[in-house]
Amino acid sequence: MRKSIDFYSIGDRLDLMRRLTNQSLKDVMLFFDTSKFIYKKVRFGEKLIPFEWVMRFVERYGFSRDWIYTGDGEIFEPAQKDFARGEGFR
């Protein structure tokens, strides 16, 4: 059975992804093309995470969509594990 989406927890994972990719708050706001106000609303579960944000982390860093939305499974897609070990973070 699939776990339901907990939008407050997505905010925790959003912050973890930001830290794992060594991005400052300013960097991640530029990455998402958003304001601090909107980022904080998403971070604390007051606004749904935009699909575009999820896809940017998936496509650029290889995070798993399943993990982003539910916290279940692997953090990184299997094909991206080498990338996550530091070979691709710039």
C-alpha positions as CSV (number, residue, x, y, z in Angstrom):
1,M,0.0,0.0,0.0
2,R,1.3,3.4,-1.0
3,K,2.0,5.9,1.8
4,S,0.0,9.2,1.6
5,I,1.8,12.4,0.9
6,D,2.6,14.5,4.0
7,F,3.4,18.0,2.8
8,Y,5.1,19.1,6.0
9,S,7.5,16.2,5.6
10,I,8.1,17.1,2.0
11,G,9.4,20.4,3.3
12,D,11.9,18.5,5.5
13,R,13.0,16.5,2.5
14,L,13.2,19.7,0.4
15,D,15.6,21.2,3.0
16,L,17.6,18.0,3.2
17,M,18.0,18.0,-0.6
18,R,19.1,21.6,-0.5
19,R,21.7,20.7,2.1
20,L,22.9,17.5,0.3
21,T,23.4,19.5,-2.9
22,N,25.4,22.2,-1.0
23,Q,23.0,24.9,-1.9
24,S,22.4,28.0,0.2
25,L,18.9,29.3,0.6
26,K,19.7,31.9,-2.0
27,D,21.1,29.3,-4.4
28,V,17.9,27.1,-4.1
29,M,15.7,30.1,-4.7
30,L,17.6,30.8,-7.9
31,F,17.4,27.1,-8.8
32,F,13.6,27.2,-8.4
33,D,13.2,30.7,-9.7
34,T,11.2,31.6,-6.6
35,S,11.1,34.0,-3.7
36,K,12.0,33.3,-0.1
37,F,8.4,33.8,0.9
38,I,7.2,31.0,-1.5
39,Y,10.1,28.7,-0.6
40,K,9.3,29.0,3.1
41,K,5.5,28.4,2.5
42,V,6.5,25.1,0.7
43,R,9.2,24.3,3.3
44,F,6.7,24.4,6.2
45,G,3.8,22.7,4.4
46,E,1.6,25.8,3.9
47,K,1.8,25.4,0.1
48,L,2.1,22.4,-2.1
49,I,5.5,21.7,-3.6
50,P,5.4,22.6,-7.3
51,F,5.9,19.6,-9.6
52,E,8.6,21.7,-11.4
53,W,10.7,21.8,-8.2
54,V,10.5,18.0,-7.8
55,M,11.5,17.5,-11.4
56,R,14.4,19.9,-11.2
57,F,15.9,17.9,-8.3
58,V,15.1,14.6,-10.0
59,E,16.6,15.6,-13.3
60,R,19.7,17.5,-12.1
61,Y,20.6,15.4,-9.0
62,G,18.9,12.1,-9.4
63,F,16.6,12.2,-6.4
64,S,13.8,9.7,-6.4
65,R,10.3,11.2,-6.9
66,D,8.9,8.5,-4.7
67,W,11.2,9.5,-1.9
68,I,10.5,13.2,-2.3
69,Y,6.8,12.7,-2.1
70,T,6.5,9.9,0.5
71,G,9.9,9.5,2.1
72,D,9.8,5.8,1.1
73,G,12.4,3.9,-0.8
74,E,15.8,5.0,-1.9
75,I,16.8,8.7,-1.8
76,F,18.4,8.5,-5.3
77,E,17.3,6.7,-8.4
78,P,19.5,3.5,-8.8
79,A,21.2,4.8,-12.0
80,Q,22.1,8.0,-10.2
81,K,23.9,6.5,-7.1
82,D,27.4,7.1,-8.5
83,F,26.4,10.7,-9.3
84,A,25.2,11.1,-5.7
85,R,28.5,9.9,-4.3
86,G,30.1,13.2,-5.3
87,E,31.0,12.6,-8.9
88,G,28.3,15.0,-10.2
89,F,27.7,17.6,-7.6
90,R,29.2,20.9,-8.7
